[in-house]
Amino acid sequence: MSGRNIIALDPSRRARKAFPEKGIVAMLIFLIFDAMLFTGMVGIFMLTRTAAGGEWPPAGQPWFPPGETAINTAALLLSGALVFRSARMWEKREARIGPLLFTAILLGAFFVFFQGVVWVGLIGQGLSLTSSQHGHFFYLVAGMHGAHVVGGLIFLGIVWRRLKPVHDDDGPRGSLTSGTFKTARIFWYFVVGVWPVLYFSLYF
């Protein structure tokens, strides 16, 4: 035993594993069920479209405009990229995070507004929630996603507001906590990430 260093391990002093905050865990569970819901609705839409026997959309019903929606999609994807970048800036306490996150919120609002313009145009062409299964599934899926975007924008708005310094030593982080910001980011990444899947499933 001589010449050896013996270290007594005290169980009470062992490093504890870091567990995610409750809000993050709750958000992940919610999004798992959310993803299953979106998958189910898109699956039913695809089966209905296949069962139509090649004639789709039904007679008298307009096709969804992929061109205009592509611009809105690009705005939403850019918003997600800016939120991702703002997370890196928040870790480094960079003061530019406020304007960057606000820009991400504006791009998300751009998506919602101009998607609404597209939907109003489709309604003018005779596509409504009750006009056909074509319209029913479109407004159900796209409308549900739109509600998620609005909810995500509200969440990001709260995050942005909490970035405002309440004390001189708060810096650009303000009263925002790591758990709150991470939860908001997870939800927004889901909202942004699920849209391309819905876009190609519905519009092509």
C-alpha positions as CSV (number, residue, x, y, z in Angstrom):
1,M,0.0,0.0,0.0
2,S,3.0,2.3,0.5
3,G,3.6,4.8,-2.3
4,R,0.0,4.9,-3.3
5,N,-2.5,7.7,-2.9
6,I,-5.8,6.4,-1.5
7,I,-8.8,8.6,-2.1
8,A,-11.9,8.0,0.1
9,L,-15.1,8.5,-2.0
10,D,-17.8,10.2,-0.1
11,P,-21.2,9.4,-1.7
12,S,-22.6,12.7,-0.6
13,R,-20.0,14.6,-2.5
14,R,-20.2,12.7,-5.8
15,A,-21.1,14.9,-8.8
16,R,-24.8,14.8,-9.4
17,K,-26.2,14.3,-12.9
18,A,-27.7,17.3,-14.5
19,F,-31.4,16.7,-15.3
20,P,-33.4,18.9,-17.8
21,E,-35.7,21.4,-16.2
22,K,-39.4,20.4,-15.9
23,G,-40.5,23.0,-18.5
24,I,-38.1,21.5,-21.1
25,V,-39.3,17.9,-20.3
26,A,-42.9,18.9,-20.5
27,M,-42.3,20.7,-23.8
28,L,-40.6,17.6,-25.3
29,I,-43.5,15.3,-24.2
30,F,-46.0,17.8,-25.7
31,L,-44.1,17.9,-29.0
32,I,-43.9,14.1,-29.3
33,F,-47.7,13.9,-29.1
34,D,-47.9,17.0,-31.4
35,A,-45.7,15.3,-34.0
36,M,-47.9,12.2,-33.8
37,L,-51.0,14.3,-34.4
38,F,-49.4,16.1,-37.5
39,T,-48.3,12.7,-38.8
40,G,-51.8,11.2,-38.5
41,M,-53.4,14.2,-40.2
42,V,-51.0,14.2,-43.1
43,G,-51.3,10.4,-43.4
44,I,-55.1,10.6,-43.7
45,F,-54.7,13.4,-46.3
46,M,-52.4,11.3,-48.4
47,L,-54.6,8.3,-48.2
48,T,-57.7,10.4,-49.2
49,R,-55.8,11.8,-52.1
50,T,-54.7,8.4,-53.2
51,A,-58.2,7.0,-52.9
52,A,-59.4,9.7,-55.2
53,G,-58.0,7.8,-58.1
54,G,-55.6,10.4,-59.6
55,E,-58.1,13.3,-59.9
56,W,-56.9,15.7,-57.4
57,P,-57.9,18.3,-56.4
58,P,-61.6,17.6,-56.8
59,A,-63.4,19.3,-59.7
60,G,-64.0,23.0,-59.0
61,Q,-61.4,23.1,-56.3
62,P,-58.1,25.1,-56.7
63,W,-54.7,23.7,-56.2
64,F,-52.6,25.2,-53.4
65,P,-50.1,27.9,-54.7
66,P,-46.6,26.5,-54.0
67,G,-44.8,29.6,-55.4
68,E,-46.2,32.2,-52.9
69,T,-45.9,29.7,-50.1
70,A,-42.2,29.1,-50.9
71,I,-41.4,32.7,-50.0
72,N,-43.2,32.4,-46.7
73,T,-41.4,29.1,-46.1
74,A,-38.0,30.8,-46.7
75,A,-39.0,33.5,-44.2
76,L,-39.9,30.9,-41.5
77,L,-36.7,28.9,-42.1
78,L,-34.6,32.1,-41.8
79,S,-36.5,32.9,-38.5
80,G,-35.4,29.5,-37.2
81,A,-31.8,30.1,-38.2
82,L,-31.8,33.5,-36.4
83,V,-33.2,32.0,-33.2
84,F,-30.5,29.4,-33.4
85,R,-27.9,32.2,-33.8
86,S,-29.4,34.2,-31.0
87,A,-29.0,31.2,-28.6
88,R,-25.2,31.3,-29.3
89,M,-25.2,35.0,-28.7
90,W,-27.1,34.6,-25.4
91,E,-24.5,32.2,-24.1
92,K,-21.8,34.8,-24.9
93,R,-23.8,37.7,-23.5
94,E,-23.6,39.6,-26.7
95,A,-25.8,42.7,-26.7
96,R,-26.9,42.2,-30.3
97,I,-29.2,39.3,-29.3
98,G,-32.2,41.6,-28.8
99,P,-32.4,43.0,-32.4
100,L,-31.5,39.5,-33.8
101,L,-34.3,37.8,-31.9
102,F,-36.7,40.6,-32.7
103,T,-35.9,40.1,-36.4
104,A,-36.7,36.4,-36.0
105,I,-40.1,37.3,-34.5
106,L,-40.8,39.7,-37.4
107,L,-40.0,36.9,-40.0
108,G,-42.4,34.6,-38.2
109,A,-45.1,37.2,-38.2
110,F,-44.4,37.7,-42.0
111,F,-45.0,34.0,-42.5
112,V,-48.3,34.1,-40.6
113,F,-49.6,37.2,-42.3
114,F,-48.8,36.2,-45.9
115,Q,-50.0,32.6,-45.3
116,G,-53.3,34.3,-44.3
117,V,-53.2,36.2,-47.6
118,V,-52.8,32.9,-49.4
119,W,-55.7,31.4,-47.5
120,V,-58.0,34.3,-48.2
121,G,-57.1,33.9,-51.9
122,L,-58.0,30.2,-51.8
123,I,-61.3,31.0,-50.1
124,G,-62.1,33.4,-52.9
125,Q,-61.5,30.6,-55.4
126,G,-64.1,28.4,-53.7
127,L,-61.8,26.4,-51.3
128,S,-63.3,26.4,-47.8
129,L,-63.3,24.1,-44.8
130,T,-66.5,22.5,-46.0
131,S,-66.2,22.6,-49.8
132,S,-64.4,19.3,-50.0
133,Q,-62.1,16.9,-48.3
134,H,-59.3,18.8,-50.2
135,G,-60.2,22.0,-48.4
136,H,-61.0,20.3,-45.1
137,F,-57.6,18.7,-44.7
138,F,-55.8,21.8,-46.0
139,Y,-57.3,24.2,-43.5
140,L,-57.2,21.7,-40.7
141,V,-53.4,20.9,-41.1
142,A,-52.3,24.4,-42.2
143,G,-54.5,26.1,-39.7
144,M,-53.2,24.0,-36.8
145,H,-49.6,24.8,-37.8
146,G,-50.5,28.5,-38.1
147,A,-51.9,28.3,-34.5
148,H,-48.6,26.8,-33.4
149,V,-46.7,29.6,-35.1
150,V,-48.7,32.3,-33.3
151,G,-48.1,30.5,-30.0
152,G,-44.4,30.3,-30.8
153,L,-44.3,34.0,-31.6
154,I,-46.0,34.8,-28.3
155,F,-43.4,32.7,-26.5
156,L,-40.5,34.3,-28.3
157,G,-42.0,37.7,-27.6
158,I,-42.0,36.9,-23.9
159,V,-38.3,35.8,-24.2
160,W,-37.4,39.0,-26.1
161,R,-39.1,41.1,-23.5
162,R,-37.2,39.4,-20.7
163,L,-34.0,40.2,-22.4
164,K,-34.5,43.8,-21.4
165,P,-32.1,44.5,-18.5
166,V,-33.8,45.1,-15.2
167,H,-30.5,45.9,-13.4
168,D,-27.2,47.3,-14.6
169,D,-25.4,44.0,-14.0
170,D,-28.0,41.9,-15.8
171,G,-26.4,42.7,-19.2
172,P,-28.2,41.5,-22.4
173,R,-29.7,38.5,-20.5
174,G,-32.1,40.6,-18.5
175,S,-34.4,38.5,-16.4
176,L,-34.4,35.6,-18.9
177,T,-33.5,32.2,-17.5
178,S,-31.7,29.4,-19.5
179,G,-34.6,27.0,-19.1
180,T,-37.2,29.5,-20.4
181,F,-35.1,30.4,-23.5
182,K,-34.3,26.7,-24.2
183,T,-38.0,25.7,-23.9
184,A,-39.0,28.5,-26.3
185,R,-36.3,27.5,-28.8
186,I,-37.3,23.8,-28.7
187,F,-40.9,24.8,-29.5
188,W,-39.8,27.2,-32.3
189,Y,-37.5,24.6,-33.9
190,F,-40.4,22.2,-34.0
191,V,-42.7,24.8,-35.6
192,V,-40.1,25.6,-38.2
193,G,-38.9,22.1,-38.8
194,V,-42.4,20.5,-39.3
195,W,-43.5,23.1,-41.8
196,P,-41.3,21.9,-44.8
197,V,-42.8,18.4,-44.3
198,L,-46.3,19.8,-44.4
199,Y,-45.4,22.1,-47.3
200,F,-44.3,19.3,-49.5
201,S,-47.1,17.0,-48.4
202,L,-49.9,19.4,-49.1
203,Y,-48.6,21.5,-52.0
204,F,-47.0,18.9,-54.2
